[in-house]
Amino acid sequence: MNSQDMSILNLVLNASWVVQLVMLLLIGVSVASWAAIFRKLFSLKRVKSLNEDFEREFWSGTSLNDLYSSAAQNAKNAGPMERIFASGMREYQKLRERRISDAGTLLDGARRAMRASFQREMDVVESSLSFLASVGSVSPYVGLFGTVWGIMHAFTGFAGMEQVTLATVAPGIAEALVATAIGLFAAIPAVIAYNRFARDIDRVAIQQETFIEEFSNILQRNLGAQPTSSASGH
């Protein structure tokens, strides 16, 4: 390859098959990474919107029983916070139906149910984060492997030459360096997205944990005011 043919496409087409395989792998990983980024972007936006809508309704003065009835009917389309609330109310009501009147037992049962639901919801919200973290950490090394292999291949090709000039070395080195460039192209967006999503997910987790504490306090007040009747308001 001469200096006039050193376009990115020609560098890729003239690279060794190992380097081409590395490039193909990194391009595939980059496409999968971008798909995961957009899915997570839209899913987090939906989670935030649903949580805010439910929290607004929760503090509007609607009775707990009405909220629970609505959450049970809308279980498939409910947000994480609404499902956490429904889990706590479901356990609370089951314990009341068993004639359990001890306030501590009722609160502990509702809190454990909400905590279990919280963990399930966070597992769903955090999906794809580990993939983005892996792409961000591994892709540069995969690209570097392709570069090292390409440079080794280039230098073995120069072994039989009596005179090696920059013009003969440059194409082979450039072919190899393209692998590192593609590795960085895959890694950088994944790292940026991971950091952004991790920060957003932390906010969602804090919001939901705060709701669990606030709802637990409401149940405790209701138990103190009406120890033998179901929660009806807050």
Secondary structure, DSSP 8 states (H G I E B T S, - for coil): --GGG--HHHHHHTS-HHHHHHHHHHHHHHHHHHHHHHHHHHHHHHHHHHHHHHHHHHTTT--HHHHHHHHHHTTTT--HHHHHHHHHHHHHHHHHHTT---HHHHHHHHHHHHHHHHHHHHHHHTTTHHHHHHHHHHHHHHHHHHHHHHHHHHHHHHTT-S---HHHHHHHHHHHHHHHHHHHHHHHHHHHHHHHHHHHHHHHHHHHHHHHHHHHHHHHHHHHH-TTS-----
